[in-house]
Amino acid sequence: MRLGYLWAALLFAPLLHAGDKVSAQQFVDLQQGDSVHPGFRRAHAKGICVQGEFRNNGALAQYSSAQIFATSVTPFVGRFSLAGNNPTAPDLKAPVRSLALSFATSASEQWRIAMNTPPVMAVSNPQDFYQQLVAIKSGPEAIQTFFAEHPESADFLAWKDSYQPSGSFAAETYHSINAFYLVDDHEQRQPVRWHMQPTVSVTDDGLSGPNALHQELKARLAKQPVVFDWLFTLASAQDDERNPAIQWPAERPRINAGKIVITQWQAQQDGACHSINFDPLVLPSGISPTADAILRARSAAYAESYRRRAVEQLRGQAKELSND
């Protein structure tokens, strides 16, 4: 694990963007709102732990020296989750669904990945992202005004207008959103984004109840594994890997690195994923971060959210909840 990235995120949390300063504490205060749920994440509070393995096909070995692309099978601990700070919120009302993965790639290194259904951010810097969250909490008119004042949101809004939620965590496409570098043995860097592409299609017909997606996933895994293709998109020299608000052209080269195979689930409070901070800057050798400011803002906010719930658990304040 490259702990240097985590310590840097903590150290420079108050300086997420040049100009008006927005701290990790401010981000997390805004996300948790007035209703605190002790022991739970401040964002994406409702979730379910999963476990499985990445079955590598060797296609990325020429681009990255990361051990995960040299080994045939690498196990992982992961988590499906829903946007919002309420761990009991109705599944089908969440605007964003997420998938996080944690790989122990060696005795000393880990790779943690946090993905969402949108392929891009609505804005390109932490200051505007904070104002977007403020607008969302202020209501429809405020968010409409916000988007009107931020033309860089065009790609996000195009996705939002066309997105149709599926009837299963297993049938969503999950995106890295931010770009990273694949680094080979000669220190050559290739900017990439990736996404997990589902191998099934599931409508939401007939789904009901506050825990519909959780129940569907449990029933599905009782019968068969959940499988995604792990696809990497390679940037060209014309693409700005630092800007997470701009969609890269569809004609960019795409490489299938193998399959993510999920075989079991656990309730999040008792599962292996509950104690993991899925910080996207925890990276192995062969993967490095770009200079995307929002990537660093995400890391700092994740660390602050983790700190708060860890303190609450230490004090015995965490509550037991069920999503059955």
C-alpha positions, -999 to +999 in steps of 0.1 A: +000+000+000+013+034-008+006+051+025+023+083+013-008+091-008-031+086+022-010+108+045-008+134+018-046+134+015-049+139+053-022+165+055-035+187+027-072+181+033-078+218+039-063+228+006-084+209-019-084+236-045-066+268-051-086+299-044-115+295-020-105+267+004-129+238+009-118+213+035-125+176+038-144+184+070-167+208+052-174+182+025-183+155+051-203+180+072-224+187+041-228+151+031-239+139+066-263+168+071-282+172+103-290+135+107-259+116+118-260+078+116-231+068+140-208+041+127-218+045+090-202+062+060-213+098+055-219+091+018-231+059+003-241+048+038-263+019+027-245-011+012-237-047+012-203-065+013-192-089-015-163-111-021-148-127-052-119-127-076-104-109-106-096-134-134-069-117-154-064-124-191-030-107-194-041-080-219-028-051-197+006-066-188+023-046-215+009-013-200+014-018-163+038-036-140+011-040-114+011-075-100-027-079-105-021-079-143+006-105-140-013-130-117-040-152-131-064-148-102-065-121-074-092-122-047-110-091-035-133-077-009-159-053-023-191-033-016-222-024-035-238+008-022-263+036-028-258+073-028-269+092+003-262+094+040-291+072+052-283+035+058-320+027+057-330+046+026-352+029+000-329+012-026-349+022-057-349+059-049-311+064-049-299+085-078-264+068-080-253+032-074-217+023-066-192-006-065-159-005-045-132-031-046-101-038-025-073-060-037-043-071-016-019-073-045+011-083-024+022-085+012+029-048+012+006-033-014-032-028-019-053-014-046-086+002-036-111+013-062-143+033-058-167+035-088-201+050-096-227+047-123-221+081-138-191+080-163-181+116-155-183+143-128-206+173-134-177+197-126-139+197-128-127+210-094-135+205-057-148+240-051-175+236-078-183+201-066-190+214-031-213+241-046-231+214-066-237+195-033-250+227-017-274+232-047-287+196-045-296+201-009-312+234-017-337+220-041-346+216-078-345+253-087-310+257-071-296+227-090-311+239-122-294+273-118-262+256-109-261+235-141-270+266-162-239+283-148-216+253-154-216+244-191-189+218-183-217+197-169-230+189-204-215+153-205-229+145-171-263+159-179-264+139-212-257+107-192-283+117-165-310+122-192-304+088-208-297+067-177-323+040-169-317+023-135-316-015-138-332-040-115-300-053-100-266-042-087-254-069-111-267-051-142-252-017-137-221-002-154-197+012-128-171+038-138-138+050-123-148+085-133-113+098-126-084+089-147-052+071-136-019+062-152-009+026-160+029+025-155+050-001-172+085-015-163+101+014-182+081+041-164+061+048-194+026+062-184-007+055-202-037+075-190-068+054-186-103+053-173-121+020-166-155+006-161-171-026-150-195-038-177-223-061-166-228-095-183-266-095-176-295-072-183-322-069-156-352-046-156-367-032-124-402-047-133-417-062-102-391-049-078-405-034-046-397-027-010-370-006+007-343-033+003-352-045-032-317-044-047-301-060-017-327-089-017-323-093-055-285-096-052-287-122-024-311-143-044-290-140-075-258-150-057-275-180-042-279-193-078-248-181-096-218-157-095-222-121-106-198-113-134-185-080-149-160-074-177-133-050-166-127-026-195-100+000-197-102+030-221-068+044-233-066+082-236-050+099-265-028+130-265-059+151-271-076+140-239-071+158-206-067+131-179-070+158-152-105+168-161-132+143-148-161+162-163-152+155-200-162+122-216-135+107-238-145+100-274-161+066-280-135+057-306-106+056-280-090+021-278-106-002-252-090-032-236-108-060-217-085-069-188-105-099-176-135-107-154-146-096-120-164-126-105-185-120-073-194-152-055-207-143-020-222-115+001-222-104+037-242-079+057-220-047+057-218-043+094-205-078+099-187-081+066-151-077+056-159-045+037-172-025+067-137-016+081-122-007+047-118+029+036-121+026-002-097+055-008-090+057-046-054+069-039-044+036-023-026+023-053-001-005-061+031-002-080+023+001-117-007+024-111-003+061-103-027+091-099-032+119-123-032+155-112-070+155-111-079+178-081-113+160-075-095+127-072-075+141-043-106+157-028-124+123-029-094+108-010-094+134+017-132+133+022-131+094+024-104+097+051-125+122+072-156+100+069-136+070+079-122+088+109-156+099+122-172+065+120-141+048+135-144+071+165-181+064+169-175+026+168-147+030+193-171+048+216-198+022+212-221+046+194-227+026+162-261+011+157-270-023+143-292-022+112-305-048+088-312-045+051-331-078+048 
